[in-house]
């Protein structure tokens, strides 16, 4: 069945789900769709003029057996004048176009990924709208509160965890994390790095990149990144399980959760990761 995304492409009567990329813009755009030629956009475009002012449809990979990154494809069609780029996965799962080489800072249009089977729903010349749903912003006090709640839950072994390892598809990973967020609201996502191995700067950059893609596509907020662990939050808009403090309410809400928690130990665990609890002696 796959994950139900809030971000969709409206095209005729169709509503096509997509995943956001790790680069580019997240602005709605409406234009005609047109397939790149070659479809993989892995070499000089033969139909650059036809892509001008349109949303380019591009397939993942390369028909020439060479490596062609998502960013390279996006830059090529954008240089031709495209106002957006839809990446067709080679499998029938959603794909979140990544930027492992961190080269996407110059892409100034939206880039999204869809399932291979959705290509027939996007014929040349059909008008389409890439529609991005806004992500609710948290105040700095709410972020501090959630970091403290996560640490309390971790101390009590109550923080739900998703282990990120193996070669699962983007859609499968997002679906698993989505289910945990739906059930718990506040979770940790742990990279399957060796416990004995030191986390390098490159590892940390990878964690940050992945955290951005996960949060953007799940309409969640990254609360904290610790080594190889991402703390994420997404509130249920109808029945929130974790109350969020209004201005000045953070301390009171925290005190209701501290039963059985060693405050000094908690301070030691959280030092350097986030600000001390409001009003706690550690903060004086």
N, C-alpha and C positions, 0 to 999 in steps of 0.2 A: 504494500500500500504506500509506503514512503511517508515522509514528513509533510505536514500541511504548512506551507509557508504563507506569511502574511503579504510578502512581496510578490506581485504577479505582473504578467504582461496581459493587457487587454487587447485583443485582436479580433475584430468582428464580434461574434457571440462567444468566443473562447476566452477563458481565463487560465493562463498558463503560469504555473509556479516557477520561480527561479531562486537561485542563491546569489548573494552578493559576492563580488570579488574582493580581494585584499588590497585593491588599489583603485584609482579612479574616483569619480564623484558619485554621490547617492541622490542625484536630483532627478525628479520625474522628467521624462522626455517623450514627446509624441512626434512620430514621423513615419514615413513608409519604410517597410522592411525590404532589404535587397541582399541577396546572397553574394558573397565575395567570389571572385574568380581569379585564381583558384580558390576553392571553397575553404581550404585550410589557411589561406592568407600567409603561406610560408615562403612566398617569393613575390617578386614584383607583380602588382595587381594589373590584370588585363582590363578591368572595368572600373577603374578609379573614378571616372566621371559619373558613372551611375550610382556610386556610393555617396556622392556629395549631397549633404543635407538629409541623408537617410540613416536608418539604423542597420548596420552591417551584420549579416548572419554569417558566422564563421565556425568551422568545425575544429574541434580539438585535434592536436597532433600534426602530422605531416604525411602527405602522400608520397613524398620523395625519400622517406626513410631517414630524415634528418630531424634534429631537435629544433623545435620552434615553440618558444614560451608563450604563455598567455599575454604577457606584456608586449612581446614583439608583434603579435597579431594585432593587438589593440592599437599600438603606435602606427602600424602600417595602414590600417583602415582610417584612423583618425587623421593621418597626414593626407589621405585622399578626400577628407572633408566629411567623414561620417560623424554623426552626432551621438551615436551610441553603438554598443557592440554586444551581440548575443552569441555566446559560445555554446555550440552543440557538443554535448558529451558523446564519446564514441560508444558508451554503454547506456542502457535505459535507466540511469539514475541521475539525480541532480548532481552538478559539480559546482564547487566554489572556486572560481579561477584564482590561483595563488600567485605569489610573487616571491619565490624562495631566494632569488638573486637580488631582491630589493631594488628593482630597476623601474618601478611603476610610478615614481613621483611626478613624471611629466605627463601622465595620462590625465586629461581634463574632461573626460566624458564618462558616463556610466558603463560598466562592463558587468554582465551577468552570465550565469551558467544555467542551461536547461537540459532536459533529458533528450536523448537521441530521437525518441518517438514523436517529439513535439515539432519536429521540423516541418511536417506536412501541414501543420496548423498556422504556419507563418509563410504564406506564399509571397513571391516577389510582387511589390506594388501595393500590398495590403497595409493600411495604416495600423500602427500599434502604439501602445503607450506602456512604457516601463514605469511601474508605480511602486514607489518605496514607502513603506509605512514608517512613521516616525517612532523613535525609541524614547520612552519616558526618561527624563533626566532626574537624577537624585541630587539632593543638596549635599554639601560637604559633611554636615552633621549626620545625615542619614547614611552616608558612606562609612563614616567612623563607627556609627552604631552597628552597621552590618558586619564590619570587620571584627568588632568585639563579639557580636553574636556568634560569628563563625568560629572564633577562638574558643568561646565557651562550649559550643557544641562539639568541637574537636576534643576538648579536654574531657568531655563526658562521653566521647565515642559515639556521638549522635549526628555527626556531619556526613551526609550522604556523599559518596565518592564515585566518580566515573573514571576508570582506568583507560587512558588513551594509548593504545599500542596496536601492533599488527598492521595489516594492509586493508582495513575496512574502507568502504567508500565514504565520501563526504556525507552522503545522505544517511547512511547507516549510523555514522558517528553523531550527526546532528539529531537524528531521531532518538538515539539513546539518551543523549543529554537533555533533549526536549522533555522526555518522559520524566526524568529526575527533577527537572525544574518545575514541571507541572505538579509533581507530588510534594516536593520539599521547599521550593522557592530559592533556598540558599544551598549551594552545593560546592564541592571541590572537584576539579578535573585534574588528574595527575598523569603526567607523561611517564611512560614505562621506561625510564632511564635506570641504569644499574645503581643500586643503593651505594655501591662502593665507589662509583665514578664521580669525580668532581664535576659540577655543572659549569661548563665553559661559557664564555661570553656568546659564542655562536649558539649554544643550546638555549641560552636565555633569550636571545633575539628570536629564535624559532618559537619559543613559548609565547612571547609577546605577539608575534605575527599571527599565530594560531588563535590566541585569545581574542584578537580583534575580529577575525573571521567568524568565530563561534558566536561572540556577543552580537555582532551586527546581524547575523542571519537568524538568531534566536530571539531578537529583541530583548536581550538581556544586558546586564551591566557587569563589567569586570570590577570587582570590589578590591581585589588584591592579587598580586603575583609574588609568590615566594619560591624561589629556586625553580623547581619543575612542577609547581602546583598553581593552578588558577582558581581563585574563589569567585564564583559567579552568582548573580541574583536576578530573579525575575518574579515580580509580584503578580499574584492572581488578581486581576482587576475587579473581580466580583466578590471573592471571599479570601482576602489575604491571610496567610497563616502566620506571617511575621509582621507585627505592627511596625510601621515606620514613624519615627518621632517627628512632631512638628518642632519648630524652633524652640530650643530650650528644654525639650522633653526627654532628651537622650538618656540622661543619668537615671531618671525614674524608671524608664523602661528596662534599662540594664539591671537595676537592682532586683527586679522581679525574677530575673533569670539566674542569679548568682548563687542560689541554694546549692551547697555541696561543692562549690568551687573555691580553691585556694587562691585568694587574690594575689598574694605575693608571687606564687608560682605563675599565675596568669600574666602578671606584669613582666616577669622574666621572659616568658615565652613570646610576648608581644613587643618587647622593647626593640625599637628600630624598624618594626614593621608598620606601625601606625601610631597615632597619637594616643596617649593614655586616656583612660576613662575620664569624662568630664567630672571635675570635683574630687577625683581620687588623689590621695597624697602624692602619688608618683608625678602628678602633673603640677605640683606646687613649685 
